[in-house]
Amino acid sequence: MTTNDAELLEAMMLTRAFEEQNRALQAAGKAPGTCASVGQEAAAVGVIKALGKDDLILTNHRSAGHLLARGAEPGRVLAEIMGRSSGYCKGKSGSLHISAKELGVVLTSTIVGGELSMAPGVALALSMQKSRAIVACVFGDGAACEGSFHESLNLAAVWNLPILYVCENNQWQAYVHRRETMLTEKIAARAAAYGIKGITVDGNDVQAVHAAAREAAAEVRATKKPILLETYTYRTWGHYEPDDQSYVDSKELTEWRERDPIEYLKGRLLARREIETREIEAIETRVKQRIADALAFASESPFPSAAELATDVYA
Ligand SMILES: Cc1ncc(C[n+]2csc(CCOP(=O)(O)OP(=O)(O)O)c2C)c(N)n1
């Protein structure tokens, strides 16, 4: 699958606009708090747009970028977050547990490392079905410090399971900086311990992420061996909205904000004359309209009825 730069830009801008709308809804008391993906749009879009349509995705609590890049309807994601019956899980998952079979999104896990423990099982099923599809398993640097990370990668390596492990190293693990929980800076180096390939890419450069992910996905598909791809990035909003980020080093935050992935791509494309300002403006207009339509759709959707309380739940 090839995706051009304007498509990558539009997908990132859609994610940002979605998160901004979401934040406004929360501030107005119309939706509960969510874990936003602002700052990480390049990491999400670059990877997800590199996958084939049959590939399966398991992701974590910071999932808006993954879902939207996969083609999720912003209105149905917003409806899910607002608890409406038109959401992907009929309003029962909120933002933290969305799964969408039609998009190949098997799991969104708010249990840190949950996606890691499930990925080998999903990949084993694909192998037994002799499918060409692979699994993309997206998790954070915090999850990479959990036991399930080690078990998952080791098993996948030993059993030759087709998993593209994607660690979004956004430097934070809730309110704890990664420096407090790990002595190394990069996660990809850990791949060597399992005898698999590890790659770190600039997670704020969507073109670099996309190229690395396409190559890695093709290799996983061909060899049926897992690869660990680390997108080195930063979440520039709080862990959970609302969050005043008072615990964040302001110099570090400012430096990363100056490396905003959307502005970075815009600047590069404009400098190389690969896009014109009016094309960017047209994308902005389209994105605004889609978010306005999404908000109208979600707001007008009904809440599920009480009779739905015990359907489709497994607890
Ligand atoms: C098993 C488990 N332990 C702790 C938590 C509480 N918790 C929620 S998000 C989070 C931080 C996760 O960090 P990371 O994996 O780096 O993802 P990020 O939030 O940075 O994107 C923690 C500790 C949890 N949800 N599940």
The ligand as an SDF file (V2000), in Angstrom:
LIG
                    3D

 26 27  0  0  0  0  0  0  0  0999 V2000
   -1.2810   -3.2450   34.3660 C   0  0  0  0  0  0  0  0  0  0  0  0
   -1.4890   -1.7470   34.5780 C   0  0  0  0  0  0  0  0  0  0  0  0
   -0.7010   -1.0970   35.4540 N   0  0  0  0  0  0  0  0  0  0  0  0
   -0.8740    0.2520   35.6500 C   0  0  0  0  0  0  0  0  0  0  0  0
   -1.8590    0.9280   34.9810 C   0  0  0  0  0  0  0  0  0  0  0  0
   -2.0560    2.4470   35.1920 C   0  0  0  0  0  0  0  0  0  0  0  0
   -1.5350    3.1440   33.9800 N   0  0  0  0  0  0  0  0  0  0  0  0
   -2.3670    3.5700   33.0130 C   0  0  0  0  0  0  0  0  0  0  0  0
   -1.5260    4.2660   31.7270 S   0  0  0  0  0  0  0  0  0  0  0  0
   -0.0590    4.0330   32.4920 C   0  0  0  0  0  0  0  0  0  0  0  0
    1.2230    4.4790   31.8390 C   0  0  0  0  0  0  0  0  0  0  0  0
    1.5580    3.6710   30.6420 C   0  0  0  0  0  0  0  0  0  0  0  0
    2.7200    4.1680   30.0430 O   0  0  0  0  0  0  0  0  0  0  0  0
    3.0600    3.8140   28.5660 P   0  0  0  0  0  0  0  0  0  0  0  0
    2.8840    2.3630   28.3200 O   0  0  0  0  0  0  0  0  0  0  0  0
    4.4080    4.3980   28.2800 O   0  0  0  0  0  0  0  0  0  0  0  0
    1.9350    4.5500   27.7240 O   0  0  0  0  0  0  0  0  0  0  0  0
    1.6450    6.1160   27.5880 P   0  0  0  0  0  0  0  0  0  0  0  0
    0.5350    6.4180   28.5350 O   0  0  0  0  0  0  0  0  0  0  0  0
    2.8980    6.8310   27.8790 O   0  0  0  0  0  0  0  0  0  0  0  0
    1.2350    6.3110   26.1770 O   0  0  0  0  0  0  0  0  0  0  0  0
   -0.2230    3.4140   33.7180 C   0  0  0  0  0  0  0  0  0  0  0  0
    0.8770    3.0390   34.6300 C   0  0  0  0  0  0  0  0  0  0  0  0
   -2.6760    0.1990   34.0980 C   0  0  0  0  0  0  0  0  0  0  0  0
   -3.6530    0.7990   33.4050 N   0  0  0  0  0  0  0  0  0  0  0  0
   -2.4640   -1.1410   33.8920 N   0  0  0  0  0  0  0  0  0  0  0  0
  1  2  1  0
  2  3  1  0
  2 26  2  0
  3  4  2  0
  4  5  1  0
  5  6  1  0
  5 24  2  0
  6  7  1  0
  7  8  2  0
  7 22  1  0
  8  9  1  0
  9 10  1  0
 10 11  1  0
 10 22  2  0
 11 12  1  0
 12 13  1  0
 13 14  1  0
 14 15  2  0
 14 16  1  0
 14 17  1  0
 17 18  1  0
 18 19  2  0
 18 20  1  0
 18 21  1  0
 22 23  1  0
 24 25  1  0
 24 26  1  0
M  CHG  1   7   1
M  END
$$$$
